[in-house]
């Protein structure tokens, strides 16, 4: 066998592999294939050594390729170079993966119906999987809106045994590619994963779908990423004035994130305020700060403009009154000391506060103080019921500023005859009166006064406006902002 033949095959293989990493418009692709097919037939002049001539020919092919792309689709080539690691897509976890050499190129390029699906970057560790996916149309232009990831097009993650461990979703975040992610609530325990794409339909709901086959599959070795995982046991426990004990447990540092675990336990007095399973409805508010009190990250604060790098959070019951909590962040300091600061927490508790009013008297707004929450009733109307056809239900419009949380609040309505009605709610809510340097102060606004869009109570089953009605808040999502505790980490 002539050694020139082997070298020719090497050149063709190299050029083909490079071409497969990008989506080239059809006319340019045809031109490149013609150049590649003609490469072994080129005659060389004697003054050029054979090896040197062939590598020069390779450079010519690349020149032809790049020139063709730049001439025919000037703005497109820059789109091909977009990356998870571009300056306008900062992510500390991804940058760390890149630094450690854990960025995988699966060389995925699937073409059908003129559309080409390309994946050149994928990163995986026990924290999450991140993929940059691009979809190019027949002209070679990246189309950010043609692919909808959901029920019909799914990208799943399987462990070494073939068990499905998660499904990826499009995080959005950038127009340069489909930013696909899957965050693991628990660190993934496997040394290899398989990414399987089932993509068979393109187009938005209001478009005529394009059906085809853009399926793909590739494996990712997790051994190196797993070897970078470290676990640090934490110490520190505190009991709040109203009976919640918080205990820090551990930090798990992985390539793309850091997982904090802690436990909470309610006292007998606190449990008495939340009988049955009410106590399970809780929320914690805390933040991390440097020794100079500069904010690192915050979780569920009332603060204005807080720093947020929370990727996942979870909590579960581990005993009577006991909860286990886990939070995964993109980053926490590894060397320098910093503090964990407990800001507040909320627990669903029995309330019983009442607002009694006569609808006919709501000519002008009327205010009511309920614990530390202020309600202003604006009026009542009858609207068509969304439950029973051809019937109406009473709707109360109001504004409110709440110190407490509201997710787990439960209301009921009682008329003068003692009939009870379920109460639903709808509207917009957001934080107001927050401070840029305080994680605890601030209120939840229910309804937007500026836009004249009140919140609404829907009184289910009440098809007329009674002479008098009483609203009873049976359960309040009580917020406690009096903890006074912080823990020094990395001392």
Residue, then its C-alpha position, 0 to 999 in steps of 0.5 A: x500500500x502506497x503511504x500517499x494513500x494512507x495520508x490522503x485518507x487521513x486528510x479526508x478524514x480530518x476535513x470530514x470530521x471538521x465539516x461535521x462539527x458545523x452546519x454548512x448551507x447545502x450549496x457550500x456543502x456540495x462544493x466542499x464535498x467536490x473538493x474533498x473527492x478531488x483531493x487525491x487526484x491533484x498532481x503535485x509539482x516536484x519542488x513540493x514534498x508529498x506530505x507538504x503538498x497534501x497538508x497545503x491542499x488541506x489548507x486550501x480546502x479550509x480556505x475554500x470552505x471558510x470563503x464560501x461560508x463567509x461570502x454566501x452567509x456572512x452573519x451565519x458563521x459567527x452563529x456557528x461559533x456561539x458557545x456555552x462559554x461566550x462572554x455574554x453567557x457567564x456561568x461559574x460552574x460551566x467555566x470550572x468544567x471547562x478549566x478541568x477539561x470536562x467539556x464533551x463534544x459528542x459530534x452530533x449532526x443530524x439532518x432531515x427535511x433540510x434542517x440540521x440539528x447540531x450539538x458540539x458542547x455538553x457538560x455533565x456532573x452529579x449536579x446537572x447536565x448542560x447542552x448547547x443545541x443548535x438547529x439550522x435551516x436549509x440556508x444554514x441560519x440558526x433558528x431559535x424558535x423552530x424547535x419546541x422541547x416538551x411532550x412531543x420532542x424530549x431529551x432524556x438522561x439515562x444512567x448506566x443501567x438504562x434507567x431514566x433519571x431526568x428530562x432536559x428542558x430549554x432554559x432560554x437565556x440566550x438566542x445563540x442556541x437552545x440552552x438545554x439543562x437538567x438539574x438533579x435534586x440529589x447528586x447523580x450516582x452513576x459513572x456514565x450517562x446516556x443522552x437520548x434525543x427524540x426529536x420528530x417535529x419542528x414548528x410552533x403550535x400556530x405553524x404547520x409542523x415539519x415532521x422528520x427524524x432528528x433523533x440522536x444518542x450519545x454517552x458521557x463518562x462521569x468518572x472524572x467529574x465524580x472524582x472532583x466531588x468532595x463532602x464537607x461536614x458542617x456544624x452549627x445549630x440554633x433555636x429561633x424565638x418561636x421554636x424552630x431549631x435549624x442545624x447545618x449538616x453538610x456541603x457537597x462540592x461538585x464541578x458545576x455546583x455546591x449543595x447545602x444540606x440542613x435540617x429543621x425541627x419545630x418545638x411542641x409549642x410551634x407544632x401546636x400552632x400547626x396541627x395535622x400536616x400544616x407544619x409541613x408547609x414551610x419556607x426558609x429565607x437566608x443568605x451568604x455574605x463575605x466577611x465584609x458583608x458583601x452579598x454572595x447569594x440569597x434564598x427567598x429574601x425580601x431584599x431589593x435586587x438580590x443575588x440569585x444562583x440557586x439551581x435546585x431546592x428540595x425539602x422532605x419530612x424526616x420525622x415528626x416536626x423534622x424536615x431535611x432541606x437541600x439547596x444547590x448553588x452554582x457557586x460558593x467560596x472554596x478558600x476564603x471564609x464567608x457566613x451563612x445568615x438565617x434571615x426568616x422563615x414561614x410556617x402554615x398555622x391556624x389563624x381564624x382572623x375575620x373580615x366582616x362587611x356589607x357589599x352594598x357599603x363598598x361604595x368607597x374602598x374599606x380597609x381591614x387589618x388582619x394580624x400584620x397584613x392590611x386588606x382593602x376591599x374595593x367592591x363586589x360583582x357577579x361573574x360567570x362561574x368557571x365550574x358550573x355552566x350557566x351560573x354566576x359566582x360572587x367576586x370580591x376585588x381587593x388590594x393587600x400589603x402582606x408581611x406574611x407569606x400567602x402561598x399556603x393561606x386558606x380562606x372561606x366565606x360565611x353568609x348570615x345563614x351560616x352557609x360556608x363557601x370555598x374561596x379561590x383567588x387570582x391576580x398578580x403579586x410582587x414585593x414592595x417597600x423592599x430595601x437594597x441592603x436588608x434581606x428581611x424588610x418588605x411587603x407582598x403586594x396583592x394587586x397592582x394599584x399603579x395599573x389599577x389591577x386589583x386581586x380577586x377572591x372568588x366565592x365558589x357556589x355563591x351565585x348572588x351578592x348577600x347583604x353581609x358576608x364574612x371572610x375567614x382566614x383559616x390558615x395563615x402562612x406566618x412569616x417570622x423575621x426575628x432569627x438572630x443567627x449566622x455561622x462562619x464557614x471556611x474559617 
